[in-house]
Amino acid sequence: MTKLFIPYLMGTKDFIENVKLLDKHGADIIEIGVPFSDPVADGPAIMKAGNKAIEEGVTIDYIFDELEKHKDEIKNKYVLMTYYNIILSYGDEAFFQRCQNVNVYGVIIPDLPFELTEQLKAKVSKFSVKIISLIAMTASPDRIKTIAKSAEGFVYTVTMNATTGENGTFHPELKEKLHKIKEYTSIPVVAGFGIRTPEHVRSIATVADGIVIRSEIVRRIDKGNKIEFETYLNEIRHTLDLYK
């Protein structure tokens, strides 16, 4: 199975052009961040991008409208990462209806606990949009089993005990826990948070079904060197392809 490359970008005013760029350079699923005023799971680079998007006047409706206009130009899947308050303000069913209309594959809600996520799944089950589960390395074995067995789309494992992009180290039991999660589910199990380099990818791709790169992608988009960015994306794709 091809290892999944899941890059993240913030939904800034010009995000759709970068979605197309990621789509062209090896992304399998593109994670689009919805700007929020209190992003508790995000490191400095993503917070900076989110603040910029808010200053630009980007809203969830702007993101939906852009995806609606360009959905036929994007060949791979895309998911939204949003805090639950945005969904709540929009209305659960209205939000997922709009997601379905613009071909959103799934939604990641980092601040919604598992039990409430399950309630939300039941409420919006008529829509085709997946609600992606996160599993922290600090989760107990029973918790891991419960979350993995009910997961849909893919399982997103948090590889270190810090906000994304911070200079931490991967959890010492990461590979063991990835193996354990894969015992309970047949869907892809991907690793994210803190992955930046091909070396990081090599250390995780032997076990995980894919990787999520967040802050490093955001930093490179902010830097604005398109050729350097494309080279980096191609290098990550090539590294993942060594582990089919």
C-alpha positions as CSV (number, residue, x, y, z in Angstrom):
1,M,0.0,0.0,0.0
2,T,1.3,3.5,-0.9
3,K,2.2,5.4,2.2
4,L,-0.1,8.5,2.6
5,F,1.4,12.0,2.5
6,I,-1.0,14.3,4.3
7,P,0.3,17.9,4.3
8,Y,-1.5,20.7,6.2
9,L,-2.1,24.3,5.2
10,M,-4.0,27.1,6.8
11,G,-7.1,28.4,5.0
12,T,-5.7,31.8,4.2
13,K,-7.0,34.1,1.4
14,D,-4.9,32.3,-1.2
15,F,-5.1,28.8,0.2
16,I,-6.7,27.2,-2.9
17,E,-3.6,27.8,-5.1
18,N,-1.5,26.0,-2.5
19,V,-4.0,23.2,-2.3
20,K,-3.6,22.7,-6.1
21,L,0.2,22.8,-5.6
22,L,0.1,20.2,-2.9
23,D,-2.3,18.1,-5.0
24,K,0.2,18.2,-7.9
25,H,3.3,17.3,-5.8
26,G,2.4,14.1,-4.2
27,A,-0.2,14.8,-1.5
28,D,-2.7,12.0,-1.0
29,I,-5.0,13.9,1.4
30,I,-4.7,17.6,2.0
31,E,-5.6,19.0,5.5
32,I,-7.0,22.5,5.4
33,G,-7.0,24.4,8.7
34,V,-10.0,26.6,9.5
35,P,-8.7,29.8,11.3
36,F,-9.8,30.1,14.9
37,S,-9.0,32.7,17.6
38,D,-7.9,30.2,20.3
39,P,-6.2,27.3,18.5
40,V,-5.0,25.2,21.5
41,A,-3.4,22.3,19.5
42,D,-1.3,24.6,17.2
43,G,2.3,25.7,17.4
44,P,3.6,29.2,16.6
45,A,3.8,28.8,12.8
46,I,0.2,27.6,12.5
47,M,-1.0,30.2,15.0
48,K,0.7,32.9,13.0
49,A,-0.9,31.7,9.8
50,G,-4.3,31.5,11.5
51,N,-4.0,35.0,12.8
52,K,-3.1,36.2,9.3
53,A,-6.2,34.4,7.9
54,I,-8.4,36.0,10.5
55,E,-7.0,39.5,9.7
56,E,-7.6,38.8,6.0
57,G,-11.3,38.1,6.8
58,V,-11.2,34.4,6.0
59,T,-14.3,32.6,7.4
60,I,-15.5,29.0,7.1
61,D,-17.9,30.1,4.4
62,Y,-15.0,31.6,2.4
63,I,-13.2,28.2,2.6
64,F,-16.4,26.4,1.5
65,D,-16.9,28.8,-1.4
66,E,-13.4,28.4,-2.6
67,L,-13.6,24.6,-2.5
68,E,-17.0,24.8,-4.3
69,K,-15.4,26.8,-7.1
70,H,-12.3,24.6,-7.5
71,K,-13.4,21.1,-6.4
72,D,-13.2,19.7,-9.9
73,E,-9.6,20.8,-10.2
74,I,-8.4,18.9,-7.1
75,K,-7.9,15.2,-7.8
76,N,-7.0,14.0,-4.3
77,K,-9.0,14.0,-1.1
78,Y,-9.1,17.0,1.3
79,V,-10.1,17.3,5.0
80,L,-10.9,20.2,7.2
81,M,-9.2,20.6,10.6
82,T,-11.5,22.8,12.8
83,Y,-12.2,23.5,16.4
84,Y,-15.7,22.5,17.4
85,N,-16.9,26.0,18.3
86,I,-16.9,26.8,14.5
87,I,-19.1,23.7,13.8
88,L,-21.4,24.5,16.7
89,S,-21.8,28.1,15.6
90,Y,-22.6,26.9,12.0
91,G,-24.9,24.2,13.1
92,D,-23.8,20.5,13.1
93,E,-26.0,19.4,10.2
94,A,-25.6,22.5,8.2
95,F,-21.8,22.3,8.5
96,F,-21.6,18.6,7.4
97,Q,-24.1,19.2,4.6
98,R,-21.9,22.0,3.3
99,C,-18.8,19.8,3.7
100,Q,-20.5,17.1,1.6
101,N,-21.6,19.6,-1.1
102,V,-18.0,20.7,-1.6
103,N,-16.4,17.2,-1.5
104,V,-14.8,17.4,1.9
105,Y,-13.6,13.9,2.7
106,G,-13.4,14.3,6.4
107,V,-13.2,16.6,9.4
108,I,-10.7,16.6,12.2
109,I,-11.9,18.2,15.5
110,P,-8.9,18.3,17.9
111,D,-10.7,19.7,20.9
112,L,-13.7,17.3,20.8
113,P,-13.3,14.4,23.2
114,F,-14.0,10.9,21.9
115,E,-17.4,10.5,23.6
116,L,-18.7,13.7,22.2
117,T,-17.2,12.8,18.8
118,E,-19.3,9.6,18.8
119,Q,-22.4,11.6,19.6
120,L,-21.7,13.9,16.7
121,K,-21.1,11.0,14.4
122,A,-24.5,9.6,15.2
123,K,-26.1,13.0,14.6
124,V,-24.5,13.5,11.2
125,S,-24.4,9.9,10.0
126,K,-26.5,10.6,6.9
127,F,-23.6,12.6,5.4
128,S,-20.7,11.0,3.6
129,V,-18.1,13.1,5.5
130,K,-15.8,11.1,7.8
131,I,-15.0,12.3,11.3
132,I,-11.3,11.5,11.8
133,S,-10.2,10.2,15.2
134,L,-7.1,11.4,17.0
135,I,-5.2,9.1,19.4
136,A,-2.6,10.5,21.8
137,M,0.4,8.5,22.8
138,T,-0.6,9.0,26.4
139,A,-3.9,7.2,25.8
140,S,-4.4,4.0,27.8
141,P,-4.5,0.6,26.0
142,D,-8.3,0.4,26.5
143,R,-8.8,3.9,25.2
144,I,-6.6,3.2,22.2
145,K,-8.7,0.0,21.4
146,T,-12.0,1.8,21.8
147,I,-11.1,4.8,19.6
148,A,-9.4,2.7,16.9
149,K,-12.3,0.3,16.6
150,S,-14.8,3.1,16.0
151,A,-12.5,5.2,13.7
152,E,-13.4,6.0,10.1
153,G,-11.4,7.5,7.2
154,F,-8.0,7.2,8.9
155,V,-6.6,7.2,12.4
156,Y,-4.5,10.3,13.3
157,T,-1.9,9.5,15.9
158,V,-0.2,12.3,17.8
159,T,3.6,11.4,17.8
160,M,4.8,13.6,20.6
161,N,3.5,15.3,23.8
162,A,3.5,18.8,22.6
163,T,1.6,21.2,20.3
164,T,2.3,20.6,16.7
165,G,5.7,21.8,15.3
166,E,7.4,22.3,18.6
167,N,10.9,21.0,19.1
168,G,10.0,17.9,21.0
169,T,10.9,14.3,20.4
170,F,8.7,11.5,19.3
171,H,7.1,9.4,22.0
172,P,9.5,6.5,23.0
173,E,6.6,4.0,22.6
174,L,5.5,5.4,19.3
175,K,6.2,2.4,17.0
176,E,4.9,0.0,19.6
177,K,1.6,1.9,19.9
178,L,1.2,2.3,16.2
179,H,1.5,-1.5,15.9
180,K,-1.1,-1.8,18.6
181,I,-3.6,0.6,16.9
182,K,-3.2,-1.3,13.7
183,E,-4.4,-4.5,15.4
184,Y,-7.8,-2.9,16.0
185,T,-8.5,-1.3,12.7
186,S,-8.2,-1.9,9.0
187,I,-8.1,1.8,8.0
188,P,-4.8,3.6,7.6
189,V,-3.0,4.7,10.7
190,V,-1.0,7.9,10.2
191,A,1.4,9.8,12.4
192,G,1.5,13.5,12.8
193,F,2.7,16.4,14.9
194,G,6.4,17.3,14.8
195,I,7.3,15.6,11.5
196,R,9.5,17.9,9.4
197,T,12.3,16.2,7.6
198,P,12.8,13.1,5.4
199,E,14.7,11.6,8.3
200,H,11.6,11.9,10.5
201,V,9.6,10.3,7.7
202,R,12.1,7.4,7.4
203,S,11.9,6.8,11.1
204,I,8.1,6.5,11.1
205,A,7.2,5.2,7.7
206,T,8.4,1.7,8.5
207,V,5.4,1.4,10.9
208,A,2.8,4.1,10.0
209,D,0.6,4.0,6.9
210,G,1.3,7.6,6.3
211,I,2.5,10.9,7.8
212,V,1.0,14.3,8.4
213,I,3.3,17.4,8.1
214,R,1.8,20.6,9.4
215,S,4.1,23.4,10.8
216,E,6.9,22.8,8.3
217,I,4.5,23.0,5.3
218,V,3.0,26.2,6.8
219,R,6.5,27.7,7.3
220,R,7.5,27.0,3.8
221,I,4.3,28.4,2.3
222,D,4.9,31.6,4.4
223,K,8.5,31.8,3.1
224,G,7.2,32.0,-0.4
225,N,10.0,30.1,-2.3
226,K,7.9,28.0,-4.7
227,I,10.8,26.1,-6.3
228,E,12.3,25.2,-2.9
229,F,8.9,24.2,-1.6
230,E,8.2,22.0,-4.6
231,T,11.6,20.3,-4.2
232,Y,10.8,19.6,-0.5
233,L,7.4,18.1,-1.4
234,N,8.9,15.9,-4.0
235,E,11.5,14.7,-1.6
236,I,8.9,13.8,1.1
237,R,6.9,11.9,-1.6
238,H,10.0,10.1,-2.8
239,T,10.9,9.1,0.8
240,L,7.5,7.7,1.4
241,D,7.5,5.8,-1.8
242,L,10.5,3.8,-0.6
243,Y,8.3,2.2,2.0
244,K,5.4,0.8,-0.1
